[in-house]
Amino acid sequence: MSNLFLLEIVTPERQVYNGPVEQIICQCENGQIGVLKGHIPMITTLAEGDLKIKEDGGWKTLFIYDGFMEVTGDKATIFTQNIE
């Protein structure tokens, strides 16, 4: 059984990322949160900080500015003004 879920990252200008991932860790207003496949549905605000993405067994880190994240079933969508 696959442990992957879909991650989509969207800014006002473009879709930055759309693909399967194993895990994400991001900075919320009240601390860090990790998301795996099957996470409970939620909407949360994101604080400025690192967004860690685990794919193909390795980690990559992006810097995200304030935004929102919606988790539904096997998908997480991040809406942000800018990401580096």
C-alpha positions, 0 to 999 in steps of 0.5 A: 500500500502506498504511503504517498499523498498529493501536495499542491502549492499555489501562489497568486501567480502560478502553481509552484508544486503538484505531485506525490509526497511522503510527508510534509512539515510546516510552520503553523501559527502555534508550532510545527505540524507534520502531515502524512497520508490519511491525516485528518481534514483541517484548515490552518494558517501557516507562519513564515518559515521552512516547509520540509517536503519528503519525496523519494526518500529524501528531504527538500526545504523551501521557505514559505511566507504566510499562507493557509493549508487545507488537508482533505483526505489524501491531498494537502494544498498550500496557498501562499503569497510567495515561496522560495 
